[in-house]
Amino acid sequence: MGLIASMLTPSIGKHLLRDDDEDEVIVDIVEHHWISYTVPALEVLAAVGLLGVVAFGPASVSTVPLVLAGALVAHAVWGTLVVSRDRFVITNLRVFRISGVLSQKRAIMPMMRILDITVQQPLLGRIFGYGHFTFESAAQEQGLRDIRYVGRPDERDKTIQRLVAMRGLRPTR
């Protein structure tokens, strides 16, 4: 069980800044909203349907549905791993994102570089409680521009705005 848990959860603590002046403290760890798992779930259901064709259909046509079912399950597992290994972390000093299954990517933005956050909630997001963040910073290109399927987006936006204001970087909205 420990191996599976370590595969699904990226290590965050080792990326925190620890020094004599100020220790970095995790304020929030944002995982993707449950709705981001719907495509892999639908793929598994389609695979089960194809396995039903194999079980009750003629043996002469069972190879193609069996291969398709296997491919759908493999794609669903990969999609689940990609979503579950993607974390957006809010600390008292910065925001960062850790993602990747086989290799790992980290994108980091200090609080002082955050110029603006746009929160978009499509109709389904308003119904199910998720939204998408777009960060604007002083840098032209950065790995934290779009964070999709964030649960409780209004609450998390306010958290970031408070942290930016507490650092004395700009007034609260």
Contacts in CASP RR format, 6 or more apart in sequence:
PFRMAT RR
TARGET T0000
AUTHOR 0000-0000-0000
METHOD contacts of the structure
MODEL  1
MGLIASMLTPSIGKHLLRDDDEDEVIVDIVEHHWISYTVPALEVLAAVGL
LGVVAFGPASVSTVPLVLAGALVAHAVWGTLVVSRDRFVITNLRVFRISG
VLSQKRAIMPMMRILDITVQQPLLGRIFGYGHFTFESAAQEQGLRDIRYV
GRPDERDKTIQRLVAMRGLRPTR
7 81 0 8 1.000
7 85 0 8 1.000
8 81 0 8 1.000
8 84 0 8 1.000
8 85 0 8 1.000
9 84 0 8 1.000
9 85 0 8 1.000
10 85 0 8 1.000
10 87 0 8 1.000
10 98 0 8 1.000
10 99 0 8 1.000
10 100 0 8 1.000
10 104 0 8 1.000
12 26 0 8 1.000
12 29 0 8 1.000
12 87 0 8 1.000
12 89 0 8 1.000
12 98 0 8 1.000
13 26 0 8 1.000
15 89 0 8 1.000
15 96 0 8 1.000
15 98 0 8 1.000
15 106 0 8 1.000
16 23 0 8 1.000
16 24 0 8 1.000
16 25 0 8 1.000
16 26 0 8 1.000
16 91 0 8 1.000
17 23 0 8 1.000
17 24 0 8 1.000
17 93 0 8 1.000
18 24 0 8 1.000
22 93 0 8 1.000
24 91 0 8 1.000
24 92 0 8 1.000
24 93 0 8 1.000
24 94 0 8 1.000
25 91 0 8 1.000
25 92 0 8 1.000
26 89 0 8 1.000
26 90 0 8 1.000
26 91 0 8 1.000
27 90 0 8 1.000
27 91 0 8 1.000
27 92 0 8 1.000
27 159 0 8 1.000
27 163 0 8 1.000
28 89 0 8 1.000
28 90 0 8 1.000
28 156 0 8 1.000
28 159 0 8 1.000
29 87 0 8 1.000
29 88 0 8 1.000
29 89 0 8 1.000
29 90 0 8 1.000
30 87 0 8 1.000
30 88 0 8 1.000
30 89 0 8 1.000
30 90 0 8 1.000
30 147 0 8 1.000
30 150 0 8 1.000
30 151 0 8 1.000
30 156 0 8 1.000
31 84 0 8 1.000
31 86 0 8 1.000
31 87 0 8 1.000
32 83 0 8 1.000
32 84 0 8 1.000
32 86 0 8 1.000
32 148 0 8 1.000
32 149 0 8 1.000
32 150 0 8 1.000
33 128 0 8 1.000
33 129 0 8 1.000
33 130 0 8 1.000
33 131 0 8 1.000
33 149 0 8 1.000
33 150 0 8 1.000
33 151 0 8 1.000
35 124 0 8 1.000
35 125 0 8 1.000
35 128 0 8 1.000
35 130 0 8 1.000
35 149 0 8 1.000
36 83 0 8 1.000
36 148 0 8 1.000
36 149 0 8 1.000
37 80 0 8 1.000
37 83 0 8 1.000
39 76 0 8 1.000
39 79 0 8 1.000
40 75 0 8 1.000
40 76 0 8 1.000
40 77 0 8 1.000
40 79 0 8 1.000
40 80 0 8 1.000
40 83 0 8 1.000
41 76 0 8 1.000
43 72 0 8 1.000
43 73 0 8 1.000
43 75 0 8 1.000
43 76 0 8 1.000
44 72 0 8 1.000
44 73 0 8 1.000
44 76 0 8 1.000
46 69 0 8 1.000
46 72 0 8 1.000
47 68 0 8 1.000
47 69 0 8 1.000
47 70 0 8 1.000
47 72 0 8 1.000
47 73 0 8 1.000
47 76 0 8 1.000
48 69 0 8 1.000
49 69 0 8 1.000
50 65 0 8 1.000
50 66 0 8 1.000
50 68 0 8 1.000
50 69 0 8 1.000
50 72 0 8 1.000
51 65 0 8 1.000
51 66 0 8 1.000
51 69 0 8 1.000
52 65 0 8 1.000
53 62 0 8 1.000
53 65 0 8 1.000
54 62 0 8 1.000
54 65 0 8 1.000
54 66 0 8 1.000
54 69 0 8 1.000
78 101 0 8 1.000
81 101 0 8 1.000
82 99 0 8 1.000
82 100 0 8 1.000
82 101 0 8 1.000
85 98 0 8 1.000
85 99 0 8 1.000
85 100 0 8 1.000
85 101 0 8 1.000
86 97 0 8 1.000
86 98 0 8 1.000
86 99 0 8 1.000
86 100 0 8 1.000
87 97 0 8 1.000
87 98 0 8 1.000
87 99 0 8 1.000
88 95 0 8 1.000
88 96 0 8 1.000
88 97 0 8 1.000
88 147 0 8 1.000
88 150 0 8 1.000
89 95 0 8 1.000
89 96 0 8 1.000
89 97 0 8 1.000
89 98 0 8 1.000
90 156 0 8 1.000
90 159 0 8 1.000
90 160 0 8 1.000
90 163 0 8 1.000
92 163 0 8 1.000
92 166 0 8 1.000
93 110 0 8 1.000
93 111 0 8 1.000
93 167 0 8 1.000
94 108 0 8 1.000
94 109 0 8 1.000
94 110 0 8 1.000
94 111 0 8 1.000
95 108 0 8 1.000
95 109 0 8 1.000
95 111 0 8 1.000
95 114 0 8 1.000
95 135 0 8 1.000
95 144 0 8 1.000
95 160 0 8 1.000
96 106 0 8 1.000
96 107 0 8 1.000
96 108 0 8 1.000
96 109 0 8 1.000
96 144 0 8 1.000
97 105 0 8 1.000
97 106 0 8 1.000
97 107 0 8 1.000
97 143 0 8 1.000
97 144 0 8 1.000
97 147 0 8 1.000
98 104 0 8 1.000
98 105 0 8 1.000
98 106 0 8 1.000
99 105 0 8 1.000
107 142 0 8 1.000
107 143 0 8 1.000
107 144 0 8 1.000
108 144 0 8 1.000
109 135 0 8 1.000
109 137 0 8 1.000
109 142 0 8 1.000
109 144 0 8 1.000
111 160 0 8 1.000
111 163 0 8 1.000
111 164 0 8 1.000
111 167 0 8 1.000
111 169 0 8 1.000
112 164 0 8 1.000
112 167 0 8 1.000
112 169 0 8 1.000
113 137 0 8 1.000
113 138 0 8 1.000
113 139 0 8 1.000
114 135 0 8 1.000
114 136 0 8 1.000
114 137 0 8 1.000
114 160 0 8 1.000
114 164 0 8 1.000
114 169 0 8 1.000
115 136 0 8 1.000
115 137 0 8 1.000
115 138 0 8 1.000
116 135 0 8 1.000
116 136 0 8 1.000
117 133 0 8 1.000
117 134 0 8 1.000
117 135 0 8 1.000
117 136 0 8 1.000
117 157 0 8 1.000
117 160 0 8 1.000
117 161 0 8 1.000
118 133 0 8 1.000
118 134 0 8 1.000
118 136 0 8 1.000
119 131 0 8 1.000
119 132 0 8 1.000
119 133 0 8 1.000
119 153 0 8 1.000
119 154 0 8 1.000
119 157 0 8 1.000
120 131 0 8 1.000
120 132 0 8 1.000
120 134 0 8 1.000
121 129 0 8 1.000
121 130 0 8 1.000
121 131 0 8 1.000
121 132 0 8 1.000
121 153 0 8 1.000
122 131 0 8 1.000
122 132 0 8 1.000
124 130 0 8 1.000
125 131 0 8 1.000
129 151 0 8 1.000
129 152 0 8 1.000
129 153 0 8 1.000
130 149 0 8 1.000
130 150 0 8 1.000
130 151 0 8 1.000
130 153 0 8 1.000
131 148 0 8 1.000
131 149 0 8 1.000
131 150 0 8 1.000
131 151 0 8 1.000
131 153 0 8 1.000
132 146 0 8 1.000
132 147 0 8 1.000
132 148 0 8 1.000
132 149 0 8 1.000
132 150 0 8 1.000
132 153 0 8 1.000
133 146 0 8 1.000
133 147 0 8 1.000
133 148 0 8 1.000
133 150 0 8 1.000
133 153 0 8 1.000
133 156 0 8 1.000
133 157 0 8 1.000
134 145 0 8 1.000
134 146 0 8 1.000
135 142 0 8 1.000
135 144 0 8 1.000
135 145 0 8 1.000
135 146 0 8 1.000
135 147 0 8 1.000
137 144 0 8 1.000
150 156 0 8 1.000
161 172 0 8 1.000
161 173 0 8 1.000
162 172 0 8 1.000
164 170 0 8 1.000
165 171 0 8 1.000
165 172 0 8 1.000
END
